[in-house]
Amino acid sequence: MLDDGHVPPFHRRVYAEARQIPPGCIATYGELAEALHEPGSARAVGQALGANPFAPLVPCHRVLAAAGRPGGFSAPGGLATKLALLSCEQAQFGGQPGLFEGRG
C-alpha cells in the first residue's frame, strides 16, 4: 500500500490505474483517462504521472502518448530511461516488435 495521502485525489486515481498495467504492456494517457471515466483528461493524466513520487511502484513508464509516441518522462535520464525500462520489459506495441528490436 502506498502512503499517498499527500497527493491530490485525481493523482491517486491515476496512480492506482497505472499500477494495473502489467510489465511488458502499455497504455496511452487517453486510455487511462477513459478508464478513469474522465474522457478528455489525457493531459491531466500526463501531468499526474509527471508528478509521480512513487516510481517505479507506479509504472508511469508504461504510459505513452497517442499513436505510439513515447510522450514525456520526468525521472532522471528522461525519455532514454523510459525507453530503456520498456525495452527491459520487452514491451510490444500493437503486435510490433519491442522498441529496440529490428530497428536500424
C-alpha positions as CSV (number, residue, x, y, z in Angstrom):
1,M,0.0,0.0,0.0
2,L,1.3,3.5,-0.9
3,D,1.3,6.4,1.5
4,D,-0.5,8.6,-1.0
5,G,-2.4,10.9,1.4
6,H,-0.2,13.8,0.4
7,V,-1.2,13.6,-3.3
8,P,-4.3,15.1,-4.9
9,P,-7.3,12.7,-5.3
10,F,-7.1,12.7,-9.1
11,H,-3.4,11.8,-8.9
12,R,-4.2,8.9,-6.6
13,R,-6.8,7.6,-9.1
14,V,-4.3,7.9,-11.9
15,Y,-1.6,6.1,-9.9
16,A,-4.0,3.3,-9.0
17,E,-5.0,2.8,-12.6
18,A,-1.3,2.9,-13.8
19,R,-0.5,0.2,-11.3
20,Q,-2.9,-2.1,-13.1
21,I,-0.7,-2.1,-16.3
22,P,1.3,-5.3,-16.3
23,P,5.0,-5.4,-17.1
24,G,5.6,-5.5,-20.9
25,C,2.2,-3.8,-21.6
26,I,1.5,-0.2,-22.3
27,A,-1.5,2.2,-22.3
28,T,-1.9,5.7,-23.5
29,Y,-2.7,8.8,-21.5
30,G,-6.1,8.8,-23.2
31,E,-6.8,5.2,-22.3
32,L,-6.1,5.9,-18.7
33,A,-8.4,8.9,-18.8
34,E,-11.1,6.7,-20.3
35,A,-10.6,4.0,-17.7
36,L,-11.0,6.7,-15.0
37,H,-14.3,7.8,-16.6
38,E,-12.6,11.2,-17.3
39,P,-12.6,11.4,-21.1
40,G,-10.7,14.4,-22.4
41,S,-8.3,14.4,-19.4
42,A,-5.3,12.8,-21.1
43,R,-3.2,15.9,-20.4
44,A,-4.2,15.9,-16.7
45,V,-3.2,12.2,-16.6
46,G,0.1,13.1,-18.1
47,Q,0.6,15.8,-15.6
48,A,-0.2,13.5,-12.7
49,L,2.2,10.9,-14.0
50,G,4.9,13.6,-14.4
51,A,4.5,14.3,-10.7
52,N,4.6,10.6,-9.7
53,P,6.5,10.3,-6.4
54,F,6.3,6.5,-6.4
55,A,8.2,5.4,-9.5
56,P,8.8,2.6,-10.2
57,L,6.0,1.3,-7.9
58,V,3.6,3.4,-10.1
59,P,4.9,2.4,-13.5
60,C,4.4,5.7,-15.4
61,H,6.9,4.5,-18.0
62,R,4.2,2.1,-19.3
63,V,2.0,5.1,-20.4
64,L,2.6,6.5,-23.8
65,A,1.2,9.4,-25.9
66,A,-1.3,8.7,-28.7
67,A,-0.2,6.9,-31.8
68,G,2.6,5.0,-30.0
69,R,4.7,8.2,-29.4
70,P,6.6,7.8,-26.2
71,G,5.4,11.0,-24.5
72,G,7.5,12.5,-21.7
73,F,9.3,11.1,-18.7
74,S,10.3,13.3,-15.7
75,A,12.6,10.7,-14.0
76,P,16.4,11.1,-14.2
77,G,17.5,10.3,-17.7
78,G,14.2,11.4,-19.2
79,L,12.9,9.7,-22.3
80,A,16.0,7.5,-22.6
81,T,15.2,6.0,-19.2
82,K,11.6,5.4,-20.2
83,L,12.6,3.6,-23.4
84,A,15.2,1.6,-21.5
85,L,12.6,0.4,-18.9
86,L,10.2,-0.5,-21.7
87,S,12.9,-2.4,-23.5
88,C,13.8,-4.3,-20.3
89,E,10.2,-5.3,-20.1
90,Q,10.1,-6.3,-23.8
91,A,7.1,-4.1,-24.3
92,Q,5.2,-4.7,-27.5
93,F,3.2,-2.1,-29.4
94,G,0.2,-3.5,-31.2
95,G,1.9,-6.7,-32.2
96,Q,5.0,-4.8,-33.3
97,P,8.5,-5.7,-32.1
98,G,9.7,-4.1,-28.9
99,L,11.1,-0.6,-29.0
100,F,14.7,-1.6,-29.8
101,E,14.0,-4.8,-31.8
102,G,14.5,-4.7,-35.6
103,R,15.4,-1.0,-35.6
104,G,18.3,0.2,-37.7
